[in-house]
Amino acid sequence: MRNTLRAAGLLLALTVGSGCAAPISGTPKPGLTPVDLASLKTGAQITEPTEFTEKFPSGTSERIRLIEGRRLLDVLVPPMDFHPSATELGYTRIFASPDTMSKTGGIPAQYNEAVGTNNFVVGVSASRTNGSVRTPESGLIGILQFATEQDAKNAAAAMFQVTMSGETPRHPVSIPGYPNANASSADDSSANAFQQHGPFVVVSAVVQAAPGVDGLAEKLGKSMASQLPALDKFKIVAPDDLMDLPRDQDGIVRRTMGKSPAGDPYGMSFYDEDSGTFLPSGILHYERDPVRARKAFEEAGVDLIGRRYSTVYRARDVEAAFKLQTALAAPGKDDAEIDSPPGIADARCLRLGEADKNRGYNSLCVLVYDRYVAVVMSLTSASKTSLQSDPVLHERTAAQYAILKKSE
């Protein structure tokens, strides 16, 4: 049915006149199936575009530094780039204090003091696994920014000392080309490293299925070979100047969903660490399938992303937007397609086999409006995961469509 409706939007070759009719040349392209905005069921969701404003009722300094953290995420190397099997769901963290650094899936709390006592500014980290229980493999990479180069040197040395002074004996691991990597391993199946680079410390950690110190050294070396040049291109903005940066380039965040009177859709307290604008390289860390997403971003010409309670991607044109939707809505092995919202034939929706680790949602819809693709998320209760329809997700998706329409 969906394909039939979409076919109705194609630009077909036409014939005119009588007798020998001549076709009009051209390549069929996808078009949007008409939507009656007035008939959409949006419930208590906000259907008007809302400005992206950040309020700092507490922790003002930390929250301002998160702006720099979102910029850092754009240059953070994905774990799969140095550990190819590490592509499965993982954690992405943006943090401005040691306590938030060590949240689940982040950099372990044993390093809090080493980081916190050396004029820490802000940091990011991303982790992925191979999804295997029998032969688990994983990769983690993080960037910690400090006030000065000397602070970073001190922090890297302190983190290495914490590692080596643990209860389990460890031995140093030599990384060719990186004599100051502060790398070590306990079992030759896992290793970590702390490489100072200017005012930054690059934290790398890998777990591989088979023991082999050479393999560990190779993976850690690849992480640095990718991450250090990326950092060289990063322009640090002083904390006092962060609020002067453009807050919502081209109104991309305005096109996302703000907080609704209907409440938090994910069943968790909302924190704005990951709300704002991102480049494709930054939002990639939140994607379910980073390999597919990276290729899709390149092919669709995605150049800017906005994120609040939904995520909106800007593609090259409407044709590219439909291709991007296909990639973002592709079901994983344990995912299931569910009904689209009434009245929005082009939307594609999924019930996820595993909840997102960062936001906790387990259902999503992907819709297209002009050159924009929106991913709308929701948390379906356990008692309703077997149902083919999700009314809350439908209302949110309808509201998101209205917001995109009214943002023209």
C-alpha positions as CSV (number, residue, x, y, z in Angstrom):
1,M,0.0,0.0,0.0
2,R,2.8,2.4,1.0
3,N,4.6,1.8,-2.4
4,T,1.3,2.4,-4.3
5,L,0.8,5.7,-2.5
6,R,4.3,6.8,-3.1
7,A,4.1,5.9,-6.8
8,A,1.2,8.3,-7.0
9,G,3.7,11.1,-6.3
10,L,6.1,10.2,-9.1
11,L,6.6,12.5,-12.1
12,L,5.4,10.2,-14.8
13,A,6.1,10.5,-18.5
14,L,3.0,12.1,-20.2
15,T,1.7,11.9,-23.7
16,V,-0.1,14.8,-25.3
17,G,-2.2,15.3,-28.4
18,S,-3.8,12.5,-30.5
19,G,-2.3,10.0,-32.9
20,C,1.4,10.0,-32.5
21,A,1.8,11.2,-28.9
22,A,5.3,12.2,-27.9
23,P,6.5,11.4,-24.3
24,I,8.0,14.2,-22.2
25,S,11.6,13.3,-21.3
26,G,12.8,13.2,-17.8
27,T,13.6,10.9,-14.9
28,P,10.8,10.0,-12.5
29,K,11.4,11.4,-9.0
30,P,9.7,10.8,-5.7
31,G,7.2,13.3,-4.4
32,L,5.4,13.8,-1.1
33,T,2.0,12.2,-0.7
34,P,-0.4,15.0,0.2
35,V,-1.3,15.4,3.9
36,D,-4.3,17.1,5.3
37,L,-2.9,19.0,8.2
38,A,-6.3,19.7,9.8
39,S,-7.2,16.0,10.0
40,L,-4.0,14.9,11.8
41,K,-4.5,13.6,15.3
42,T,-1.8,15.3,17.5
43,G,-3.3,15.0,21.0
44,A,-1.6,17.2,23.5
45,Q,1.6,17.6,21.5
46,I,2.8,21.0,20.5
47,T,2.4,21.5,16.8
48,E,4.0,24.9,16.4
49,P,7.7,25.5,15.8
50,T,9.5,26.7,19.0
51,E,12.7,28.6,19.3
52,F,15.7,26.8,20.5
53,T,16.6,28.4,23.8
54,E,18.8,27.1,26.6
55,K,18.0,27.9,30.2
56,F,20.6,27.5,32.9
57,P,18.7,27.4,36.2
58,S,21.6,25.5,37.8
59,G,25.1,24.4,36.8
60,T,25.4,27.3,34.4
61,S,29.1,27.0,33.8
62,E,28.9,23.3,33.1
63,R,25.9,23.6,30.7
64,I,27.6,26.4,28.8
65,R,30.7,24.2,28.3
66,L,28.4,21.5,26.9
67,I,28.1,23.7,23.8
68,E,31.8,23.1,23.3
69,G,31.2,19.4,24.0
70,R,28.7,19.1,21.1
71,R,31.3,20.7,18.8
72,L,33.9,18.2,20.0
73,L,31.5,15.3,19.2
74,D,31.7,16.4,15.6
75,V,35.4,15.5,15.5
76,L,35.3,12.4,17.7
77,V,36.3,9.3,15.7
78,P,33.7,6.5,15.7
79,P,35.0,3.3,17.4
80,M,34.3,1.3,14.2
81,D,37.1,3.3,12.5
82,F,39.8,1.6,14.6
83,H,37.9,-1.5,15.7
84,P,35.7,-2.6,12.7
85,S,33.5,-5.1,14.7
86,A,32.4,-2.4,17.1
87,T,29.2,-1.2,15.4
88,E,26.4,-2.3,17.7
89,L,24.4,-0.1,20.0
90,G,26.5,1.8,22.5
91,Y,26.7,4.9,24.6
92,T,27.6,8.4,23.6
93,R,28.4,10.9,26.4
94,I,28.9,14.7,26.4
95,F,30.0,15.9,29.8
96,A,31.4,18.9,31.7
97,S,32.2,17.2,35.0
98,P,33.9,14.0,36.2
99,D,30.6,12.8,37.7
100,T,28.7,12.9,34.4
101,M,31.8,11.6,32.6
102,S,31.4,8.3,34.5
103,K,27.7,7.7,33.8
104,T,26.9,4.3,32.4
105,G,28.9,3.6,29.3
106,G,31.2,6.5,29.8
107,I,34.8,6.7,31.2
108,P,35.0,4.8,34.5
109,A,34.7,6.6,37.8
110,Q,38.1,5.5,38.9
111,Y,39.5,8.3,36.8
112,N,37.3,11.1,38.2
113,E,39.9,12.5,40.6
114,A,42.7,12.4,37.9
115,V,40.5,14.4,35.6
116,G,38.8,16.7,38.1
117,T,42.0,18.0,39.7
118,N,43.6,19.1,36.5
119,N,41.4,22.0,35.3
120,F,39.0,19.9,33.2
121,V,36.9,21.8,30.8
122,V,34.7,19.4,28.8
123,G,34.7,16.0,27.2
124,V,33.0,13.5,25.0
125,S,33.1,9.7,24.6
126,A,31.6,7.0,22.5
127,S,31.5,3.2,22.9
128,R,30.3,0.4,20.6
129,T,30.3,-3.4,20.8
130,N,30.1,-6.3,18.4
131,G,26.9,-7.4,20.0
132,S,28.2,-10.9,20.8
133,V,27.8,-12.6,24.1
134,R,30.1,-15.5,23.4
135,T,33.0,-13.5,21.9
136,P,32.5,-9.9,23.0
137,E,34.5,-7.2,21.5
138,S,34.2,-3.4,22.1
139,G,35.8,-0.1,21.5
140,L,35.7,3.2,23.4
141,I,37.2,6.5,22.5
142,G,37.0,9.8,24.3
143,I,38.4,13.4,24.1
144,L,39.0,15.3,27.3
145,Q,39.7,19.0,27.0
146,F,41.7,20.8,29.7
147,A,42.6,24.4,30.4
148,T,46.2,24.1,29.3
149,E,48.6,21.6,27.6
150,Q,50.4,21.0,31.0
151,D,47.0,20.2,32.6
152,A,46.5,17.6,29.8
153,K,49.9,16.1,30.4
154,N,49.3,15.9,34.1
155,A,45.9,14.3,33.6
156,A,47.2,11.7,31.1
157,A,50.0,10.6,33.5
158,A,47.6,10.5,36.4
159,M,45.1,8.4,34.5
160,F,47.8,6.0,33.6
161,Q,49.0,5.8,37.2
162,V,45.4,5.0,38.3
163,T,45.3,2.2,35.8
164,M,48.6,0.7,36.8
165,S,47.9,0.9,40.5
166,G,44.8,-1.3,40.4
167,E,44.5,-4.7,42.1
168,T,45.0,-6.6,38.8
169,P,48.6,-6.5,37.6
170,R,49.1,-4.8,34.2
171,H,52.0,-4.3,31.8
172,P,52.7,-1.4,29.5
173,V,51.8,-1.8,25.8
174,S,54.1,-0.2,23.2
175,I,52.2,1.7,20.5
176,P,54.4,2.2,17.4
177,G,54.6,5.8,16.6
178,Y,53.2,6.9,19.9
179,P,55.8,6.5,22.6
180,N,53.8,8.6,25.1
181,A,50.5,6.8,24.7
182,N,50.4,5.6,28.3
183,A,48.9,2.2,27.1
184,S,48.6,-0.9,29.2
185,S,46.9,-4.3,29.4
186,A,46.3,-7.0,32.0
187,D,45.4,-9.9,29.8
188,D,46.4,-9.1,26.2
189,S,42.7,-9.2,25.3
190,S,41.9,-5.7,26.4
191,A,43.9,-2.5,26.7
192,N,43.5,1.2,27.2
193,A,45.6,4.3,26.5
194,F,45.8,8.0,27.5
195,Q,47.5,10.1,24.8
196,Q,48.0,13.8,25.5
197,H,47.7,16.0,22.5
198,G,47.9,19.8,23.1
199,P,45.3,20.6,25.7
200,F,43.5,17.3,25.1
201,V,43.8,13.8,26.3
202,V,42.6,11.1,23.9
203,V,41.3,8.1,25.8
204,S,41.1,4.8,23.9
205,A,40.1,1.3,25.0
206,V,39.6,-1.9,23.1
207,V,38.5,-5.5,23.9
208,Q,39.2,-8.2,21.4
209,A,38.0,-11.8,21.3
210,A,41.4,-13.5,21.0
211,P,44.5,-12.5,23.1
212,G,47.2,-10.7,21.2
213,V,49.2,-7.7,22.2
214,D,50.0,-6.8,18.6
215,G,46.4,-6.6,17.7
216,L,45.7,-4.4,20.7
217,A,48.6,-2.1,19.8
218,E,47.4,-1.9,16.2
219,K,43.9,-0.9,17.2
220,L,45.0,1.7,19.7
221,G,47.5,3.1,17.1
222,K,44.7,3.4,14.6
223,S,42.5,5.3,17.0
224,M,45.3,7.9,17.5
225,A,46.2,8.1,13.9
226,S,42.6,9.1,13.1
227,Q,41.8,11.2,16.2
228,L,44.9,13.4,16.6
229,P,44.7,14.9,13.0
230,A,41.0,15.6,13.6
231,L,41.8,17.4,16.8
232,D,44.4,19.6,15.0
233,K,41.5,21.0,12.9
234,F,39.4,21.8,15.9
235,K,39.3,25.4,17.0
236,I,38.8,25.8,20.7
237,V,36.3,28.5,21.8
238,A,36.9,30.0,25.2
239,P,34.1,29.3,27.7
240,D,33.3,33.1,28.0
241,D,32.7,33.2,24.2
242,L,30.6,30.0,23.8
243,M,27.3,31.8,24.2
244,D,28.2,34.1,21.3
245,L,28.2,31.2,18.8
246,P,25.2,30.8,16.6
247,R,22.7,28.8,18.6
248,D,20.5,27.5,15.8
249,Q,22.1,27.5,12.3
250,D,19.4,28.0,9.6
251,G,16.7,27.2,12.1
252,I,17.4,23.5,12.0
253,V,16.7,23.0,15.8
254,R,13.5,25.1,15.5
255,R,12.2,22.3,13.2
256,T,12.6,19.7,15.9
257,M,10.1,19.0,18.7
258,G,10.4,21.0,21.9
259,K,9.2,19.7,25.3
260,S,5.5,19.0,25.2
261,P,2.8,19.4,27.9
262,A,2.2,15.7,27.2
263,G,5.5,15.0,29.1
264,D,8.8,13.4,28.4
265,P,8.3,10.8,25.6
266,Y,11.2,8.6,26.7
267,G,10.3,7.9,30.3
268,M,13.5,9.5,31.5
269,S,14.4,13.0,32.8
270,F,15.4,15.1,29.9
271,Y,18.9,16.5,29.9
272,D,20.0,18.9,27.2
273,E,23.6,17.6,26.7
274,D,22.6,16.2,23.3
275,S,20.3,19.0,22.1
276,G,21.5,21.4,19.5
277,T,23.1,21.4,16.1
278,F,25.4,18.7,14.8
279,L,27.3,17.8,11.7
280,P,26.8,14.3,10.2
281,S,30.0,13.2,11.9
282,G,28.6,14.1,15.3
283,I,25.1,12.7,15.0
284,L,26.7,9.4,13.7
285,H,27.5,8.5,17.3
286,Y,23.8,8.2,18.1
287,E,22.8,6.1,15.1
288,R,21.6,2.5,15.4
289,D,23.6,1.4,12.4
290,P,26.6,3.8,12.0
291,V,28.0,2.0,8.9
292,R,24.7,2.3,7.0
293,A,24.1,5.9,8.3
294,R,27.5,7.2,7.3
295,K,27.0,6.0,3.7
296,A,23.5,7.4,3.7
297,F,24.6,10.8,4.9
298,E,27.2,11.0,2.1
299,E,24.8,9.9,-0.6
300,A,22.0,12.2,0.6
301,G,24.2,15.2,1.0
302,V,23.3,15.7,4.6
303,D,25.0,18.8,5.8
304,L,23.2,19.8,9.1
305,I,21.2,18.1,11.9
306,G,19.1,19.5,14.7
307,R,18.2,17.5,17.8
308,R,15.8,18.0,20.7
309,Y,12.9,15.6,21.4
310,S,13.3,14.6,17.8
311,T,16.1,14.6,15.3
312,V,15.8,16.5,11.9
313,Y,18.3,16.0,9.1
314,R,18.7,18.3,6.1
315,A,19.4,16.5,2.9
316,R,20.3,17.8,-0.6
317,D,16.7,17.6,-2.0
318,V,13.5,15.7,-1.6
319,E,14.8,12.8,-3.7
320,A,17.8,12.5,-1.4
321,A,15.5,12.8,1.6
322,F,13.5,9.8,0.6
323,K,16.7,7.8,0.2
324,L,17.9,8.8,3.6
325,Q,14.5,7.9,5.1
326,T,14.9,4.4,3.7
327,A,18.3,4.0,5.4
328,L,17.2,5.4,8.8
329,A,14.0,3.3,8.8
330,A,15.7,0.0,7.8
331,P,14.8,-2.6,10.5
332,G,17.5,-4.4,12.3
333,K,17.4,-8.1,12.8
334,D,15.2,-7.8,15.9
335,D,13.2,-4.8,14.9
336,A,9.6,-4.9,13.5
337,E,7.8,-2.5,11.2
338,I,4.6,-1.1,12.7
339,D,1.7,1.0,11.4
340,S,2.3,4.6,10.1
341,P,0.2,7.4,11.6
342,P,-3.2,7.9,9.9
343,G,-2.9,10.5,7.2
344,I,0.9,10.4,6.8
345,A,1.4,7.7,4.2
346,D,5.1,8.4,3.6
347,A,6.1,7.8,7.3
348,R,7.8,4.6,8.2
349,C,7.8,3.3,11.8
350,L,9.6,0.7,13.8
351,R,9.4,-1.1,17.1
352,L,13.0,-1.7,18.1
353,G,14.2,-5.0,19.4
354,E,16.5,-3.2,21.9
355,A,15.9,0.2,23.5
356,D,18.2,3.0,22.6
357,K,21.0,3.2,25.2
358,N,21.3,6.9,25.3
359,R,17.6,8.1,25.4
360,G,15.7,4.9,26.3
361,Y,13.2,5.0,23.4
362,N,12.1,1.8,21.8
363,S,9.8,3.0,19.0
364,L,10.4,5.5,16.2
365,C,8.9,6.9,13.0
366,V,10.8,8.4,10.1
367,L,9.1,11.0,7.9
368,V,10.0,13.2,5.0
369,Y,9.0,16.8,4.4
370,D,10.6,18.6,1.5
371,R,14.4,18.1,2.0
372,Y,14.1,17.4,5.7
373,V,13.9,13.9,7.3
374,A,12.7,13.7,10.9
375,V,13.1,10.8,13.3
376,V,10.5,10.9,16.1
377,M,11.0,8.7,19.1
378,S,8.8,7.3,21.8
379,L,8.8,4.8,24.7
380,T,6.2,2.1,24.2
381,S,5.3,0.3,27.5
382,A,6.1,-3.4,27.8
383,S,2.5,-4.3,27.8
384,K,2.0,-2.8,24.4
385,T,5.1,-3.8,22.5
386,S,3.2,-6.6,20.8
387,L,0.7,-4.2,19.2
388,Q,1.0,-3.1,15.6
389,S,-0.1,0.4,16.4
390,D,1.3,3.0,18.8
391,P,-1.1,6.0,19.4
392,V,1.5,8.1,21.3
393,L,4.1,7.7,18.6
394,H,1.4,8.5,16.0
395,E,0.5,11.8,17.8
396,R,4.2,12.8,18.1
397,T,4.8,12.0,14.4
398,A,1.8,14.0,13.3
399,A,2.9,16.9,15.5
400,Q,6.4,16.7,14.0
401,Y,4.9,16.9,10.5
402,A,2.9,20.0,11.4
403,I,6.1,21.6,12.8
404,L,8.0,21.0,9.6
405,K,5.1,22.3,7.5
406,K,4.8,25.4,9.5
407,S,8.6,26.0,9.5
408,E,8.5,26.8,5.7
